[in-house]
Amino acid sequence: MGVRGMIGTGSDAHWRGADMRYGMGLLVLLWSTGLFAAGPNAVRKQIQASVLVTGSVVIEADGRALGLEIDARDALPEGVAELIEEAGTTWVFEPVVVDGTPRKAKARMSVRVVATRLDDGNYQASIRSAYFGSDAATPAEYQARPDAIKPIKKPVPDYPTEALSSGARGTVYVAVKIGRQGSVEDLVAEQVNLRSVGNERDMNRMRELLARSATSAIKRWTFRVPTDSDPAPFWTVRVPVLYDIERTQYGQWEVYVPGPQQRMPWYDAQPAATDSPDAMMAGGTYEIGKGLRLLTPLQSG
């Protein structure tokens, strides 16, 4: 069964110190989707619920976060905006330098909040990953930039018949190495998060099918690359590919089983502590390594 639904924003959520914990509301969501009830014990323990939150952060010239603006905060589950805002009071970024001088700046942000099950049956929410600056732009914002890396030939991935008929749904996060001619030189399915469950063998099979579909299509893509302004020998982008009948609306919890994360064999740079493929929205193409760098932990404690 596909995962659709949202957590109610009533009194199910409450704060305990710096933690946000959900009780029966989240448990009801998991049962209603069939995801929690259907899988074996080992799989059920891997189930997570998360929500992707976008907005902006104002950064002082010295790198300290001055304040946050969260998009459509009324659409978010109770407590999520407050969790991010509290964490934001401790953030310090690498200063934004313009013409050799650190400047105050405002940048986009994309933050993934995840709820995980505790031994007492409640769910604790925390910030798992985030992107800031150009990495966090919406697909429309990024594509409007003159130096954006844009697909100009884009065969659409097919929904594998076996996966569709078995009810498999999920998101494949594909990392792509693009050469100066705009062609794909290498790619890897970094992670496949499933929104349906079975035994481990079946889930591995579904991940393989979805990953193969996404990478087979994207390896035939060609891109417009900024060769006039950038002497780089290649560029690396992420492309999230969604396999589902309908898209989760902004502010809704998504329930899924995260897959293992694969490394990019060509990418030597040390990933930031905030880096995770699933903090990017499906439907876009995102250049890796161009955003702002957070110097402090995403969340204290």
Backbone as JSON, one array per atom type, in Angstrom:
{
  "sequence": "MGVRGMIGTGSDAHWRGADMRYGMGLLVLLWSTGLFAAGPNAVRKQIQASVLVTGSVVIEADGRALGLEIDARDALPEGVAELIEEAGTTWVFEPVVVDGTPRKAKARMSVRVVATRLDDGNYQASIRSAYFGSDAATPAEYQARPDAIKPIKKPVPDYPTEALSSGARGTVYVAVKIGRQGSVEDLVAEQVNLRSVGNERDMNRMRELLARSATSAIKRWTFRVPTDSDPAPFWTVRVPVLYDIERTQYGQWEVYVPGPQQRMPWYDAQPAATDSPDAMMAGGTYEIGKGLRLLTPLQSG",
  "N": [[0.84, -1.19, 0.0], [0.54, 2.24, -0.79], [2.02, 5.11, 0.77], [0.19, 7.51, 2.24], [-0.98, 10.33, 3.91], [-1.24, 12.19, 6.99], [0.08, 13.57, 10.02], [-2.01, 14.38, 12.7], [-2.48, 17.67, 14.09], [-3.04, 18.16, 16.73], [-3.22, 17.73, 20.24], [-1.35, 15.77, 20.42], [1.35, 16.21, 20.26], [4.15, 17.15, 22.22], [6.54, 18.93, 24.27], [9.63, 17.92, 25.68], [12.03, 19.13, 27.39], [14.62, 19.73, 25.19], [13.6, 18.04, 23.37], [11.17, 16.84, 20.98], [8.28, 15.04, 21.17], [6.15, 12.56, 19.88], [3.12, 10.86, 20.42], [0.41, 8.82, 20.38], [-0.69, 9.91, 18.03], [1.18, 9.77, 15.9], [1.61, 7.02, 15.87], [-0.91, 6.11, 15.09], [-0.91, 7.15, 12.5], [1.09, 5.55, 11.28], [-0.05, 2.98, 11.44], [-2.36, 3.43, 9.95], [-1.45, 3.78, 7.36], [-0.63, 1.26, 6.78], [1.98, 0.63, 6.71], [3.45, 0.26, 9.1], [2.13, -1.93, 10.22], [2.39, -4.0, 8.41], [4.99, -4.99, 7.96], [7.82, -7.16, 8.8], [9.25, -7.54, 12.14], [11.95, -6.6, 12.19], [11.98, -4.87, 10.04], [9.98, -3.04, 10.71], [11.17, -1.65, 12.78], [12.84, 0.03, 11.43], [11.32, 1.99, 10.31], [10.6, 5.36, 9.56], [9.3, 8.65, 10.1], [9.07, 11.69, 8.4], [9.4, 15.22, 7.72], [9.75, 17.71, 5.28], [11.04, 20.9, 5.45], [10.99, 24.22, 4.33], [12.5, 27.47, 3.87], [14.01, 30.58, 4.92], [17.16, 31.91, 6.03], [18.63, 34.48, 7.9], [21.83, 35.82, 7.91], [24.43, 37.06, 9.84], [27.3, 39.26, 9.3], [29.45, 38.1, 10.56], [28.84, 35.44, 10.45], [26.97, 34.38, 12.21], [23.67, 33.1, 12.74], [20.97, 35.19, 12.38], [18.2, 35.17, 12.31], [15.24, 33.24, 11.41], [13.06, 32.53, 8.68], [10.27, 30.75, 8.11], [8.7, 28.87, 5.64], [5.21, 28.89, 5.04], [4.36, 28.2, 7.74], [2.09, 27.56, 9.18], [1.14, 25.33, 7.93], [2.61, 23.25, 8.85], [3.27, 20.34, 10.95], [2.45, 20.43, 14.45], [4.8, 22.04, 16.51], [7.05, 21.6, 14.9], [8.1, 23.83, 13.49], [8.95, 25.37, 15.68], [10.93, 23.7, 16.73], [12.93, 23.86, 14.75], [13.45, 26.6, 14.78], [14.43, 26.98, 17.37], [16.79, 25.46, 17.23], [18.1, 26.98, 15.32], [19.04, 29.21, 16.66], [21.57, 28.62, 17.5], [23.18, 28.34, 15.31], [26.07, 28.8, 13.29], [27.61, 30.07, 10.47], [29.96, 29.65, 7.76], [31.28, 32.72, 6.92], [29.6, 34.91, 4.57], [31.17, 36.11, 1.82], [31.67, 38.95, -0.08], [33.18, 40.51, -2.71], [35.57, 40.33, -1.32], [34.9, 41.07, 1.25], [33.29, 40.25, 4.3], [29.78, 39.9, 4.45], [26.46, 40.74, 5.54], [23.75, 38.51, 4.97], [20.99, 36.91, 3.28], [19.65, 33.73, 2.99], [18.35, 30.83, 1.3], [16.86, 27.93, 2.86], [16.63, 24.4, 3.45], [15.27, 21.92, 5.29], [15.31, 18.79, 6.89], [13.23, 17.17, 9.05], [13.02, 14.51, 11.27], [11.15, 11.88, 12.72], [11.66, 9.43, 15.11], [11.15, 6.19, 16.56], [10.89, 5.62, 20.05], [11.91, 3.66, 22.94], [9.83, 3.76, 24.76], [7.6, 3.89, 23.23], [6.8, 6.35, 22.27], [7.55, 8.99, 19.89], [10.43, 10.64, 18.88], [11.35, 13.76, 17.66], [13.79, 15.16, 15.51], [16.33, 17.2, 13.94], [17.66, 16.08, 11.0], [19.06, 16.58, 8.61], [20.19, 19.21, 6.4], [20.19, 21.88, 4.0], [21.67, 24.9, 2.8], [21.49, 28.11, 1.26], [22.33, 28.16, -2.23], [22.11, 25.4, -2.58], [19.72, 24.86, -1.38], [17.7, 25.94, -2.84], [14.47, 26.17, -4.4], [13.24, 24.04, -7.08], [12.3, 25.79, -9.16], [13.49, 28.24, -8.43], [16.22, 27.63, -8.62], [16.5, 26.93, -11.33], [16.06, 29.35, -12.51], [18.4, 30.75, -12.29], [21.21, 32.21, -13.98], [23.55, 30.69, -14.19], [22.78, 28.12, -13.77], [22.82, 24.55, -13.82], [21.24, 22.82, -16.22], [18.98, 20.29, -17.29], [18.75, 19.45, -20.71], [18.03, 17.5, -22.41], [15.92, 15.01, -21.54], [14.95, 12.14, -20.86], [12.16, 10.53, -19.46], [12.05, 8.64, -16.46], [10.8, 5.3, -16.42], [8.07, 3.83, -14.63], [8.71, 0.95, -13.04], [7.1, -2.03, -14.08], [6.8, -4.32, -12.44], [7.3, -3.23, -9.91], [5.26, -1.31, -9.71], [2.92, -2.9, -9.89], [3.15, -4.39, -7.59], [2.78, -2.53, -5.67], [4.91, -1.0, -4.82], [6.47, 1.92, -3.7], [8.39, 4.92, -3.67], [11.37, 6.99, -3.25], [14.12, 7.77, -5.25], [17.37, 8.84, -4.89], [19.57, 10.27, -6.94], [22.94, 10.69, -7.72], [24.9, 12.55, -9.97], [27.54, 12.73, -12.25], [28.71, 15.17, -14.36], [30.16, 15.94, -17.41], [32.21, 18.37, -19.23], [31.09, 18.56, -21.71], [28.47, 18.3, -21.25], [27.37, 15.82, -20.99], [26.51, 12.75, -19.25], [28.89, 11.39, -17.2], [29.24, 9.63, -15.12], [27.27, 8.0, -12.6], [25.28, 7.37, -9.65], [22.91, 5.65, -7.66], [22.31, 7.08, -4.83], [20.69, 6.7, -2.58], [17.74, 4.92, -1.7], [14.61, 5.41, -0.64], [11.91, 3.7, 0.66], [8.35, 3.63, 0.48], [6.73, 1.6, 1.08], [6.42, -1.71, 2.42], [7.94, -4.96, 2.99], [9.34, -8.21, 3.25], [12.91, -8.36, 3.89], [14.23, -9.27, 1.57], [12.34, -8.79, -0.49], [12.13, -6.01, -0.3], [14.72, -5.17, -0.91], [14.76, -6.0, -3.55], [12.81, -4.29, -4.66], [14.03, -1.81, -4.23], [16.22, -2.14, -5.91], [14.93, -2.31, -8.43], [13.69, 0.25, -8.68], [15.93, 1.93, -8.47], [17.41, 1.11, -10.71], [15.68, 1.85, -12.78], [15.64, 4.68, -12.48], [18.4, 5.41, -12.79], [18.96, 4.36, -15.33], [17.46, 5.96, -17.03], [18.43, 8.56, -16.43], [21.13, 8.46, -17.12], [21.05, 8.89, -19.79], [20.5, 11.53, -20.06], [21.21, 14.9, -21.1], [22.94, 17.95, -20.37], [22.86, 21.51, -19.92], [25.71, 23.26, -19.24], [27.79, 25.49, -17.26], [30.16, 26.36, -18.89], [31.39, 28.68, -19.81], [31.79, 30.32, -17.6], [32.88, 28.79, -15.61], [35.66, 26.89, -14.88], [35.71, 24.23, -14.13], [36.46, 20.7, -14.3], [34.4, 18.9, -14.23], [30.97, 18.59, -13.09], [28.88, 17.96, -10.24], [25.67, 16.81, -9.62], [22.55, 16.39, -7.85], [19.67, 14.41, -8.33], [16.54, 13.94, -7.32], [14.21, 11.34, -7.67], [10.87, 10.63, -7.82], [8.74, 7.92, -7.16], [5.62, 7.42, -7.13], [2.04, 7.49, -6.82], [0.84, 9.84, -6.11], [1.99, 13.04, -5.0], [3.42, 13.92, -1.86], [2.05, 16.5, 0.08], [3.29, 19.78, 0.92], [4.39, 20.14, 4.24], [3.22, 17.86, 5.24], [3.71, 14.8, 7.0], [5.93, 12.28, 5.88], [6.01, 8.82, 5.61], [8.32, 6.22, 5.74], [10.77, 3.71, 4.81], [14.08, 4.1, 5.24], [16.74, 3.66, 2.92], [20.04, 2.13, 2.55], [22.94, 4.26, 2.29], [24.85, 5.14, -0.49], [28.18, 5.86, -1.56], [29.61, 8.46, -3.64], [31.75, 7.57, -6.12], [33.5, 9.26, -7.52], [33.68, 11.59, -6.14], [35.57, 13.5, -4.16], [35.59, 15.39, -2.15], [35.12, 16.23, 1.28], [32.11, 15.39, 2.74], [29.68, 17.65, 4.11], [28.62, 17.83, 7.55], [25.92, 18.19, 7.67], [24.94, 17.09, 5.4], [22.79, 15.23, 3.38], [21.08, 13.22, 1.07], [18.24, 13.27, 1.13], [17.26, 15.76, 1.94], [16.56, 17.31, -0.12], [14.18, 18.5, -2.5], [11.99, 16.5, -4.48], [11.85, 16.56, -8.06], [13.63, 18.45, -8.87], [16.92, 19.61, -9.96], [20.01, 19.61, -8.47], [22.95, 21.27, -7.82], [25.84, 20.04, -6.26], [27.64, 21.09, -3.41], [27.7, 23.87, -3.6], [26.4, 25.42, -1.81], [25.87, 27.25, 1.33], [28.08, 26.8, 4.11], [27.58, 25.22, 7.11], [28.97, 25.67, 10.26], [28.58, 24.8, 12.81], [26.88, 22.27, 14.88], [23.77, 20.89, 13.62], [21.82, 20.66, 15.53], [21.81, 21.19, 18.95], [22.88, 19.24, 21.81]],
  "CA": [[0.0, 0.0, 0.0], [1.31, 3.48, -0.81], [1.95, 5.88, 2.0], [-0.42, 8.82, 2.14], [-1.58, 10.68, 5.19], [-0.51, 13.21, 7.73], [-0.12, 13.54, 11.46], [-2.86, 15.43, 13.23], [-1.72, 18.69, 14.79], [-3.7, 18.47, 17.99], [-2.43, 17.69, 21.47], [-0.47, 14.6, 20.44], [2.75, 16.61, 20.34], [4.53, 17.96, 23.37], [7.97, 19.13, 24.41], [10.33, 17.49, 26.89], [13.33, 19.76, 27.24], [14.9, 20.07, 23.8], [13.02, 17.0, 22.53], [9.77, 16.89, 20.63], [7.88, 13.65, 21.11], [4.79, 12.3, 19.44], [2.62, 9.61, 20.94], [-0.56, 8.03, 19.62], [-0.98, 10.48, 16.72], [2.09, 9.2, 14.91], [1.37, 5.59, 15.81], [-2.1, 5.95, 14.25], [-0.5, 7.37, 11.11], [1.83, 4.4, 10.78], [-0.99, 1.88, 11.26], [-3.34, 3.73, 8.9], [-0.82, 3.59, 6.06], [-0.31, -0.15, 6.6], [3.42, 0.45, 6.68], [3.91, -0.28, 10.38], [1.51, -3.21, 10.53], [2.63, -5.06, 7.42], [6.35, -5.49, 7.85], [8.41, -7.93, 9.89], [9.76, -6.73, 13.24], [13.21, -5.93, 11.84], [11.67, -3.78, 9.13], [9.19, -2.03, 11.42], [12.08, -0.83, 13.58], [13.54, 0.98, 10.55], [10.38, 2.96, 9.77], [10.72, 6.73, 10.02], [8.41, 9.67, 9.53], [9.81, 12.94, 8.3], [8.77, 16.32, 7.0], [10.73, 18.62, 4.7], [10.65, 22.28, 5.75], [11.78, 25.2, 3.6], [12.43, 28.83, 4.4], [15.19, 31.4, 4.73], [17.92, 32.27, 7.22], [19.4, 35.72, 7.82], [23.15, 35.53, 8.46], [25.25, 38.24, 10.11], [28.58, 39.28, 8.6], [30.37, 37.18, 11.23], [28.39, 34.07, 10.24], [25.92, 33.97, 13.14], [22.3, 33.18, 12.24], [20.23, 36.25, 13.06], [16.79, 34.8, 12.4], [14.73, 32.33, 10.39], [11.72, 32.7, 8.13], [9.83, 29.41, 7.69], [7.61, 28.93, 4.66], [3.9, 28.29, 5.36], [4.54, 27.5, 9.01], [0.79, 27.05, 9.63], [0.9, 24.03, 7.29], [3.5, 22.25, 9.43], [2.82, 19.7, 12.2], [2.7, 21.22, 15.65], [6.1, 21.94, 17.15], [8.17, 21.44, 13.97], [8.72, 25.14, 13.26], [9.64, 25.76, 16.91], [12.13, 22.88, 16.83], [13.94, 24.41, 13.85], [13.81, 27.95, 15.23], [15.29, 26.84, 18.55], [18.1, 25.02, 16.76], [18.71, 28.05, 14.55], [19.69, 30.19, 17.53], [22.97, 28.21, 17.74], [23.88, 28.12, 14.05], [27.1, 29.72, 12.81], [27.99, 29.68, 9.11], [31.12, 30.27, 7.14], [30.76, 34.02, 6.49], [29.37, 35.18, 3.16], [32.15, 37.11, 1.42], [31.38, 39.61, -1.36], [34.29, 41.41, -3.06], [36.6, 40.26, -0.29], [34.42, 41.58, 2.54], [32.14, 39.52, 4.85], [28.55, 40.68, 4.36], [25.19, 40.18, 6.01], [23.1, 37.89, 3.82], [19.79, 36.1, 3.48], [19.81, 32.54, 2.14], [17.32, 29.8, 1.39], [17.2, 26.73, 3.63], [15.78, 23.22, 3.3], [15.58, 21.18, 6.52], [14.57, 17.53, 7.05], [12.95, 16.79, 10.45], [12.7, 13.09, 11.3], [10.64, 11.32, 13.97], [12.06, 8.04, 15.29], [10.44, 5.56, 17.66], [11.64, 5.4, 21.29], [11.56, 2.42, 23.64], [8.56, 3.92, 25.48], [6.5, 3.93, 22.26], [6.66, 7.68, 21.71], [8.43, 9.3, 18.77], [11.22, 11.83, 19.13], [11.67, 14.47, 16.43], [15.08, 15.84, 15.5], [16.76, 17.66, 12.63], [18.66, 15.14, 10.51], [19.9, 17.11, 7.54], [19.76, 20.53, 5.92], [20.98, 22.59, 3.0], [21.52, 26.35, 2.92], [21.97, 28.82, 0.09], [21.9, 27.67, -3.54], [21.73, 23.99, -2.46], [18.37, 24.76, -0.83], [16.74, 26.62, -3.71], [13.43, 25.34, -5.0], [13.56, 23.8, -8.5], [12.06, 26.98, -9.97], [14.49, 29.25, -8.09], [17.52, 27.23, -9.15], [16.49, 26.96, -12.8], [16.05, 30.75, -12.95], [19.75, 31.31, -12.23], [21.89, 32.12, -15.29], [24.6, 29.67, -14.17], [22.21, 26.84, -13.37], [23.0, 23.36, -14.64], [19.87, 22.45, -16.58], [18.83, 19.21, -18.29], [18.16, 19.89, -21.98], [17.44, 16.27, -22.94], [15.53, 14.45, -20.24], [14.03, 11.01, -20.91], [11.49, 10.32, -18.17], [12.16, 7.25, -15.97], [9.58, 4.49, -16.4], [7.71, 3.18, -13.37], [8.83, -0.48, -13.34], [5.82, -2.72, -13.98], [6.8, -5.19, -11.26], [7.2, -2.39, -8.72], [3.94, -0.7, -9.68], [1.9, -3.92, -9.62], [3.29, -4.86, -6.21], [2.5, -1.42, -4.76], [6.15, -0.39, -4.33], [6.59, 3.36, -3.9], [9.58, 5.43, -3.0], [12.16, 8.06, -3.87], [15.51, 7.44, -5.55], [18.23, 10.03, -4.92], [20.62, 9.93, -7.89], [24.05, 11.63, -7.88], [25.28, 12.5, -11.38], [28.76, 13.44, -12.65], [28.47, 15.74, -15.68], [31.37, 16.45, -18.03], [32.14, 19.7, -19.82], [30.24, 18.51, -22.9], [27.08, 18.22, -20.81], [26.9, 14.43, -20.93], [26.69, 12.06, -17.98], [30.11, 10.58, -17.18], [29.06, 8.59, -14.1], [26.14, 8.26, -11.71], [25.02, 6.35, -8.65], [21.72, 5.82, -6.82], [22.86, 7.26, -3.49], [19.79, 6.19, -1.54], [16.37, 4.64, -2.13], [13.7, 5.33, 0.5], [10.67, 3.04, 0.25], [7.11, 3.97, 1.19], [5.97, 0.35, 1.21], [7.3, -2.66, 3.08], [7.81, -6.4, 2.84], [10.52, -8.75, 3.9], [14.14, -7.7, 3.44], [14.52, -9.65, 0.19], [11.43, -8.07, -1.38], [12.46, -4.58, -0.28], [15.96, -5.01, -1.68], [14.38, -6.14, -4.95], [12.12, -3.07, -5.07], [15.04, -0.75, -4.32], [17.0, -2.39, -7.12], [14.12, -1.97, -9.6], [13.52, 1.69, -8.77], [17.24, 2.53, -8.75], [17.77, 0.81, -12.1], [14.84, 2.68, -13.64], [16.08, 6.07, -12.41], [19.74, 5.6, -13.36], [18.93, 4.05, -16.76], [16.95, 7.13, -17.74], [19.25, 9.76, -16.23], [22.41, 8.34, -17.82], [20.84, 9.37, -21.17], [20.24, 12.96, -20.05], [22.28, 15.85, -21.4], [22.76, 19.15, -19.56], [23.54, 22.77, -20.22], [26.65, 23.5, -18.15], [28.35, 26.85, -17.33], [31.56, 26.28, -19.3], [31.95, 30.02, -20.03], [32.11, 30.98, -16.34], [33.41, 27.85, -14.62], [36.65, 26.01, -15.52], [35.71, 22.9, -13.51], [36.49, 19.59, -15.26], [33.09, 18.26, -14.2], [30.07, 19.06, -12.04], [28.09, 16.9, -9.62], [24.33, 17.24, -9.24], [21.63, 15.38, -7.33], [18.34, 14.39, -8.94], [15.6, 13.05, -6.63], [13.17, 10.82, -8.56], [9.77, 10.13, -7.02], [7.88, 6.88, -7.72], [4.39, 7.36, -6.33], [0.88, 7.91, -7.59], [0.62, 11.24, -5.8], [3.07, 13.67, -4.26], [3.1, 14.41, -0.53], [1.92, 17.95, 0.13], [4.18, 20.46, 1.85], [3.95, 20.15, 5.62], [2.74, 16.54, 5.65], [4.71, 13.78, 7.32], [6.12, 11.16, 4.97], [6.42, 7.63, 6.34], [9.11, 5.44, 4.8], [11.91, 2.94, 5.32], [15.26, 4.61, 4.54], [17.69, 2.68, 2.4], [21.45, 2.42, 2.81], [23.48, 5.35, 1.47], [26.03, 4.78, -1.29], [29.06, 7.0, -1.8], [29.91, 8.82, -5.03], [33.15, 7.17, -6.26], [34.3, 10.31, -8.13], [33.57, 12.82, -5.34], [36.6, 13.4, -3.13], [35.4, 16.39, -1.1], [34.53, 15.74, 2.53], [30.74, 15.89, 2.85], [29.35, 18.39, 5.32], [27.88, 17.04, 8.55], [24.49, 18.39, 7.42], [24.65, 16.59, 4.06], [22.02, 14.0, 3.19], [20.32, 13.42, -0.17], [16.79, 13.43, 1.24], [16.84, 17.11, 2.29], [16.26, 18.0, -1.37], [12.84, 18.21, -2.99], [11.86, 15.82, -5.76], [11.44, 17.41, -9.16], [14.65, 19.42, -9.19], [18.31, 19.23, -10.18], [20.72, 20.41, -7.48], [24.41, 21.15, -7.86], [26.38, 19.72, -4.94], [28.82, 21.8, -2.95], [27.64, 25.3, -3.89], [25.64, 26.11, -0.78], [26.58, 27.78, 2.49], [28.6, 25.75, 4.98], [27.28, 25.39, 8.52], [30.15, 25.3, 11.04], [28.13, 24.25, 14.09], [25.91, 21.19, 14.7], [22.4, 21.27, 13.28], [20.99, 20.69, 16.73], [22.64, 20.97, 20.13], [22.39, 18.22, 22.73]],
  "C": [[0.87, 1.24, 0.0], [1.08, 4.27, 0.46], [1.37, 7.24, 1.71], [-1.07, 9.11, 3.47], [-0.74, 11.72, 5.89], [-0.81, 13.06, 9.21], [-1.06, 14.67, 11.85], [-2.05, 16.42, 14.04], [-2.42, 19.11, 16.07], [-2.76, 18.32, 19.16], [-1.52, 16.48, 21.54], [0.99, 14.98, 20.62], [3.0, 17.39, 21.61], [6.05, 17.98, 23.5], [8.45, 18.53, 25.72], [11.75, 18.01, 26.77], [13.52, 20.18, 25.8], [14.28, 19.07, 22.84], [11.6, 17.36, 22.14], [9.32, 15.45, 20.44], [6.42, 13.54, 20.72], [4.36, 10.94, 19.97], [1.68, 8.93, 19.98], [-0.83, 8.6, 18.23], [-0.11, 9.88, 15.64], [1.89, 7.7, 14.77], [0.15, 5.3, 14.94], [-1.76, 6.16, 12.79], [0.18, 6.14, 10.54], [0.9, 3.22, 10.53], [-1.93, 2.15, 10.09], [-2.75, 3.56, 7.51], [-0.56, 2.12, 5.77], [1.17, -0.42, 6.67], [3.92, -0.2, 7.95], [3.38, -1.7, 10.59], [1.99, -4.34, 9.63], [3.99, -5.71, 7.52], [6.79, -6.36, 9.01], [8.99, -7.0, 10.94], [11.0, -5.95, 12.85], [12.97, -4.74, 10.93], [10.93, -2.67, 9.85], [10.08, -1.11, 12.24], [12.8, 0.22, 12.74], [12.64, 2.11, 10.07], [10.59, 4.33, 10.41], [9.6, 7.57, 9.42], [9.2, 10.96, 9.48], [9.0, 13.98, 7.54], [9.88, 17.26, 6.53], [10.21, 20.04, 4.85], [11.57, 23.23, 4.99], [11.58, 26.59, 4.21], [13.7, 29.58, 4.09], [15.85, 31.66, 6.07], [18.68, 33.56, 6.93], [20.7, 35.52, 8.57], [23.92, 36.84, 8.63], [26.59, 38.14, 9.37], [29.59, 38.34, 9.24], [29.95, 35.72, 11.14], [27.29, 33.61, 11.17], [24.54, 34.1, 12.48], [21.53, 34.2, 13.06], [18.76, 35.89, 13.25], [16.38, 33.92, 11.24], [13.36, 32.78, 9.94], [11.3, 31.35, 7.56], [8.62, 29.53, 6.78], [6.36, 28.25, 5.21], [3.94, 27.54, 6.69], [3.22, 26.94, 9.55], [0.46, 25.69, 9.02], [1.7, 22.91, 7.93], [2.87, 21.59, 10.65], [3.24, 20.53, 13.41], [4.11, 20.96, 16.2], [7.28, 21.88, 16.2], [8.87, 22.78, 13.73], [9.52, 25.59, 14.48], [10.93, 24.98, 17.1], [13.26, 23.47, 15.98], [14.4, 25.79, 14.33], [14.71, 27.89, 16.47], [16.7, 26.41, 18.15], [18.84, 26.15, 16.06], [19.41, 29.11, 15.39], [21.16, 29.86, 17.78], [23.79, 28.1, 16.47], [24.91, 29.22, 13.77], [27.59, 29.19, 11.47], [29.36, 30.25, 8.77], [30.65, 31.6, 6.56], [30.61, 34.13, 4.97], [30.27, 36.34, 2.76], [31.79, 37.63, 0.03], [32.48, 40.64, -1.61], [35.32, 41.49, -1.94], [36.17, 40.69, 1.09], [33.24, 40.72, 3.03], [30.91, 40.42, 4.89], [27.39, 39.96, 5.05], [24.43, 39.66, 4.8], [21.83, 37.16, 4.26], [19.84, 34.95, 2.5], [18.65, 31.59, 2.34], [17.8, 28.64, 2.26], [16.17, 25.63, 3.35], [16.19, 22.25, 4.4], [14.7, 19.94, 6.61], [14.46, 17.2, 8.53], [12.42, 15.36, 10.45], [12.2, 12.71, 12.69], [11.01, 9.84, 14.03], [11.42, 7.49, 16.57], [11.38, 5.31, 18.85], [11.17, 4.11, 21.94], [10.22, 2.53, 24.36], [7.36, 4.03, 24.55], [6.23, 5.29, 21.69], [7.67, 7.86, 20.56], [9.13, 10.63, 19.04], [11.61, 12.46, 17.8], [13.0, 15.19, 16.58], [15.39, 16.27, 14.07], [17.87, 16.74, 12.15], [19.59, 15.74, 9.48], [19.34, 18.45, 7.07], [20.71, 21.02, 4.84], [20.67, 24.08, 3.11], [22.1, 27.01, 1.67], [21.48, 28.18, -1.19], [21.51, 26.2, -3.49], [20.28, 23.83, -2.04], [17.32, 25.45, -1.69], [15.67, 25.65, -4.18], [13.82, 25.08, -6.46], [13.38, 25.03, -9.37], [13.12, 28.05, -9.71], [15.85, 28.9, -8.7], [17.56, 27.37, -10.67], [16.47, 28.38, -13.34], [17.43, 31.39, -12.93], [20.45, 31.18, -13.58], [22.97, 31.05, -15.34], [24.09, 28.3, -13.77], [22.55, 25.73, -14.35], [21.62, 22.78, -14.94], [19.86, 21.27, -17.55], [18.17, 19.75, -19.56], [17.61, 18.7, -22.77], [17.18, 15.39, -21.74], [14.53, 13.31, -20.4], [13.45, 10.72, -19.52], [11.66, 8.87, -17.72], [10.8, 6.55, -16.01], [9.34, 3.95, -14.99], [7.76, 1.68, -13.64], [7.5, -1.21, -13.1], [5.73, -3.59, -12.74], [6.63, -4.38, -9.98], [5.8, -1.79, -8.6], [2.87, -1.71, -9.3], [1.97, -4.43, -8.18], [3.05, -3.75, -5.19], [3.75, -0.75, -4.21], [6.18, 1.09, -4.69], [7.81, 3.86, -3.17], [10.23, 6.54, -3.77], [13.59, 7.58, -4.05], [16.3, 8.74, -5.66], [19.47, 9.68, -5.74], [21.67, 11.06, -7.92], [24.64, 11.44, -9.27], [26.55, 13.33, -11.59], [28.6, 13.88, -14.1], [29.76, 16.34, -16.2], [31.15, 17.79, -18.71], [31.35, 19.73, -21.13], [28.76, 18.4, -22.55], [26.53, 16.81, -20.73], [27.21, 13.82, -19.57], [27.91, 11.16, -18.07], [30.02, 9.44, -16.16], [27.84, 8.96, -13.28], [25.97, 7.11, -10.74], [23.71, 6.68, -7.95], [22.21, 5.87, -5.37], [22.01, 6.6, -2.42], [18.42, 5.96, -2.16], [15.52, 4.47, -0.87], [12.36, 4.78, 0.03], [9.5, 3.47, 1.12], [6.17, 2.76, 1.25], [6.94, -0.68, 1.74], [6.98, -4.1, 2.71], [8.96, -7.01, 3.61], [11.77, -8.1, 3.28], [14.45, -8.03, 1.97], [13.65, -8.87, -0.79], [11.78, -6.59, -1.44], [13.76, -4.3, -1.04], [15.67, -5.1, -3.18], [13.71, -4.87, -5.45], [13.1, -1.9, -5.17], [15.87, -0.89, -5.6], [16.23, -1.98, -8.37], [14.0, -0.46, -9.77], [14.84, 2.38, -9.1], [17.65, 2.31, -10.2], [16.97, 1.68, -13.07], [15.35, 4.12, -13.67], [17.43, 6.27, -13.09], [19.77, 5.32, -14.86], [18.44, 5.24, -17.57], [17.93, 8.3, -17.64], [20.6, 9.66, -16.94], [22.3, 8.79, -19.28], [20.52, 10.86, -21.22], [21.46, 13.72, -20.56], [21.92, 17.18, -20.73], [23.41, 20.35, -20.22], [24.42, 23.09, -19.02], [27.35, 24.85, -18.35], [29.83, 26.87, -17.72], [32.19, 27.66, -19.5], [32.43, 30.65, -18.73], [32.79, 30.09, -15.32], [34.39, 26.89, -15.31], [36.67, 24.59, -14.98], [35.72, 21.8, -14.56], [35.17, 18.82, -15.31], [32.27, 18.89, -13.08], [29.3, 17.85, -11.5], [26.75, 17.47, -9.19], [23.58, 16.06, -8.62], [20.28, 15.54, -8.02], [17.46, 13.43, -8.14], [14.47, 12.64, -7.59], [12.1, 10.13, -7.72], [8.98, 9.08, -7.79], [6.68, 6.74, -6.79], [3.25, 7.87, -7.19], [0.56, 9.37, -7.33], [1.73, 11.75, -4.91], [2.59, 14.1, -2.87], [3.07, 15.93, -0.53], [2.9, 18.53, 1.15], [3.58, 20.47, 3.26], [3.4, 18.83, 6.12], [3.92, 15.65, 6.01], [4.74, 12.73, 6.21], [6.63, 9.98, 5.79], [7.14, 6.69, 5.37], [10.16, 4.62, 5.54], [13.15, 3.42, 4.57], [16.17, 3.49, 4.08], [19.11, 3.05, 2.75], [21.96, 3.49, 1.85], [24.77, 4.9, 0.81], [26.88, 6.03, -1.53], [29.23, 7.23, -3.3], [31.39, 8.52, -5.27], [34.05, 8.27, -6.8], [34.42, 11.55, -7.24], [34.49, 12.72, -4.14], [36.39, 14.37, -1.97], [34.74, 15.76, 0.12], [33.11, 16.27, 2.63], [30.52, 16.63, 4.16], [28.54, 17.51, 6.26], [26.38, 17.13, 8.33], [24.02, 17.7, 6.15], [23.89, 15.28, 4.09], [21.16, 14.2, 1.95], [18.87, 13.8, 0.05], [16.34, 14.78, 1.78], [16.57, 17.95, 1.05], [14.92, 17.55, -1.92], [12.88, 17.47, -4.33], [11.41, 16.81, -6.83], [12.49, 18.42, -9.58], [15.98, 18.78, -9.51], [19.16, 20.15, -9.33], [22.22, 20.18, -7.6], [24.94, 20.99, -6.45], [27.59, 20.61, -4.65], [28.83, 23.29, -3.2], [26.93, 26.1, -2.8], [26.52, 26.66, 0.33], [26.98, 26.63, 3.41], [28.31, 26.11, 6.44], [28.46, 24.85, 9.34], [29.8, 24.65, 12.37], [27.16, 23.1, 13.86], [24.53, 21.71, 14.33], [21.54, 21.46, 14.52], [21.88, 20.38, 17.93], [22.02, 19.89, 21.0], [22.33, 16.85, 22.1]]
}
